Amino acid sequence: MFGWEFPPKIYGGLAVASYGITKGLSLQGDVETTFCMPKPCGEEERFLKIINMSQVPVAWRDVKYENIKDRFVGHTAEDYYRFRDHIYADFNYMQGLDDLGCIGFAGGYPQNLHEEINNFSIIAGILARSEQFDMIHAHDWLTFPAGVHAKMISGKPLCIHVHATDFDRSRGKVNPTVYSIEKNGMDHADCIMCVSELTRQTVINHYHQDPRKCVAMHNAVYPLSEEYRSIEPHKIPDEKVVTYLGRITMQKGPEYFIEAARLVLQRTDKVRFCFAGSGDMMNAMIELAAQYGIADKCHFPGFQRGKQVYECYKNSDVFVMPSVSEPFGIAPLEAMQCGCPSIISKQSGCGEILENVIKVDYWDTYAMADAIYSLCTNQSLHDYIAEEGIKEVDRITWQTVGLRIRQCYDQLLQNHHFDNDLYLRNYIKW
């Protein structure tokens, strides 16, 4: 399995989904997953094998075991020698090779991202020659070239997981380079898993893929740990807190949240608005709040991770996800787990499986403001949606997702192709 993010170092939506999917697969009992990522931190959970792509050699170096045995994060020194035996070309020309003959990765989204994507795919060719596996699974567009390369070498089925498309990230202003990478991965895939039916239709209509090989595979959440469940909320007396949590970028619709905040504050001054996150629109949103004269009611605490995320949910009375285009959106499920009612845009994939939320069009700021105001002033409504939301989200588990993915794998291995109609008829059993 190829992925770009994995907790705890990176904790965005892609990381959460990668963790959930691999954890769900591990619960099947007979599925062993090797997760290949650019630069693990060494603190990842060990229910799966991690390969550190920054420590896979692409150029042969004569190194002694005693000098390197303690240098590896993820895989072992023994793995290193096996990888070295499967270098398939002379890559000594590449810039940045270390003493082990490896290419370093930043472990995030550096300015040379496309170069790193290409390097990642080169290393995938070494792993495809050295590892034993039955299935290739590539997460998001950054790893699609690696998945395609591994398939071309091994002949094994390729499943790609579409967590978002560039149509979502760019509001339709698609980067042609990213689009070509996405489409090439889809063209070569035997099965395309999409995080929602919304995303599935985008893949079919905009990337011209066969509907039969595309399946909606909704995300999920894991039950709250005791640590997070025991967080004591810190409420502001006589005030309500409405929270936006996520990247402050064009895709997420933060300007609509600001506009809704302005409308709510015209009706009451007993509400505060929290923008928890970071992104390229953050400064613009701070300026817009000032322009509207509501800066004293808007808070920008910055990027939140781990326990901070759940403290934010616990301290909030309402969660809002105003995304312009949201392939799925795990944040509302996490908020619901914490007893925080959610308002989501109708343009979000999670709305396909959630009932106990309020759904509005992202552009309808008056409807969004009405929903916020109602939840802040009608305690009975607030408590009902909170209680029913907890019951609902507790039934949406990664274990179930893992079972569904395993069923897709089984069909691919048995039939050498994926047929969504066959899958829906014969595999899904709820």
Beta strands, then each sheet from edge to edge (+ up, - down):
strand 1: 34-37
strand 2: 49-52
strand 3: 136-139
strand 4: 158-162
strand 5: 191-194
strand 6: 214-216
strand 7: 240-245
strand 8: 271-276
strand 9: 298-299
strand 10: 318-321
strand 11: 342-345
strand 12: 358-360
sheet 1: 1+ 2+
sheet 2: 3+ 4+ 5+ 6+
sheet 3: 9+ 8+ 7+ 10+ 11+ 12+
end
